[in-house]
Amino acid sequence: MAYSPMKKDLPIINKTYELVKWYIPILNKLPKNHKFGIADRIVNRLYDLLEALSEARYDNDKLEKLKRLNAKVDILRIFTWLLFDFSLFDERRVECAGRKINEIGGDLGGWIKQQENLKKNKESQ
């Protein structure tokens, strides 16, 4: 296996990185009428999500940023189902993408809970 600097990163960032690597080559093969529509929207959101997660690590007030990212993950889910509904994804692909997106969403939810608990603890001191 090739060396990857991502292996030492936060699990949510690793999973998002792997989703980007898996998803974008597939999106690049879509027909032009969808590639320059929904595919571009998904690609941009994937890159935005990866960038924002990486930035959130260093943010002093992570909670609000993480909550906004939750909506971006949900949009990825919706757009993925659109690909299926447009018959651009088969059931196997939509399930695979959904599983990957749900893992990221679960990790994000955990990170949000952690930040909420930290905030509560600070306020109670």
C-alpha positions in Angstrom: 0.0 0.0 0.0 1.3 3.4 -0.9 2.2 6.0 1.7 -0.7 8.4 2.5 -0.3 11.4 4.8 -4.1 11.1 5.4 -3.7 8.0 7.5 -2.6 10.1 10.5 -5.5 12.5 10.2 -8.8 12.5 12.0 -11.0 9.6 11.0 -13.7 11.8 9.6 -11.2 13.6 7.4 -9.8 10.2 6.2 -13.3 9.0 5.3 -14.1 12.2 3.5 -10.8 12.0 1.6 -11.6 8.4 0.6 -15.1 9.4 -0.5 -13.7 12.1 -2.7 -11.2 9.6 -4.3 -14.0 7.1 -4.9 -16.7 9.5 -6.0 -15.1 12.0 -8.3 -13.8 9.5 -11.0 -17.3 8.1 -11.2 -18.9 11.5 -11.5 -16.4 12.4 -14.2 -17.8 9.6 -16.4 -21.4 10.8 -16.3 -23.0 12.0 -19.5 -22.3 15.7 -20.2 -25.9 16.8 -19.6 -25.5 15.6 -16.0 -21.8 16.1 -15.6 -22.1 19.9 -15.8 -25.1 19.9 -13.5 -25.5 17.6 -10.6 -22.0 16.1 -10.9 -20.3 19.5 -10.6 -22.5 20.4 -7.6 -21.5 17.1 -5.9 -17.8 17.6 -6.7 -17.8 21.1 -5.3 -19.6 20.0 -2.1 -17.2 17.2 -1.6 -14.2 19.5 -1.9 -15.9 22.1 0.3 -16.7 19.4 2.9 -13.1 18.1 3.0 -11.7 21.7 3.2 -14.2 22.7 6.0 -13.5 19.6 8.1 -9.8 20.2 7.9 -10.3 23.9 8.9 -12.6 23.0 11.7 -9.8 21.1 13.5 -8.1 24.4 14.1 -11.1 26.6 14.8 -11.6 27.7 18.4 -15.4 27.7 18.0 -15.9 24.4 16.1 -19.6 23.9 17.1 -21.3 26.3 14.7 -19.1 25.3 11.8 -19.7 21.6 12.4 -23.5 22.1 12.6 -23.4 23.8 9.2 -21.4 20.9 7.7 -24.2 18.6 8.8 -26.4 20.2 6.1 -23.7 19.7 3.5 -23.6 16.0 4.3 -27.3 15.8 4.0 -27.2 17.5 0.6 -24.7 15.0 -0.6 -27.1 12.2 0.4 -29.9 13.9 -1.5 -27.8 14.5 -4.6 -26.7 10.8 -4.5 -30.3 9.6 -4.5 -31.0 11.9 -7.4 -28.3 10.1 -9.4 -30.1 6.9 -8.6 -33.5 8.4 -9.5 -32.1 9.6 -12.8 -30.8 6.1 -13.5 -27.2 7.3 -13.4 -26.3 5.1 -10.4 -27.3 1.5 -9.9 -28.5 0.2 -6.6 -25.0 -1.1 -5.7 -23.4 2.3 -6.2 -26.0 4.3 -4.4 -25.8 1.9 -1.4 -22.0 2.2 -1.4 -22.1 6.0 -1.6 -24.8 6.1 1.0 -22.8 4.0 3.4 -19.8 6.2 3.0 -21.8 9.4 3.5 -23.6 8.0 6.5 -20.3 7.1 8.2 -19.1 10.6 7.7 -22.4 11.9 9.0 -22.1 9.7 12.1 -18.6 10.9 12.8 -19.7 14.4 12.3 -22.6 13.9 14.8 -20.2 12.5 17.3 -17.9 15.5 16.9 -20.8 17.9 17.3 -21.8 16.1 20.5 -18.3 16.3 21.8 -18.2 20.0 21.1 -21.6 20.5 22.8 -20.4 18.7 25.9 -17.2 20.8 26.0 -19.3 24.0 25.7 -21.6 22.8 28.5 -18.6 22.0 30.7 -17.1 25.5 30.1 -20.3 27.2 30.8 -20.8 25.3 34.1 -17.4 26.3 35.4 
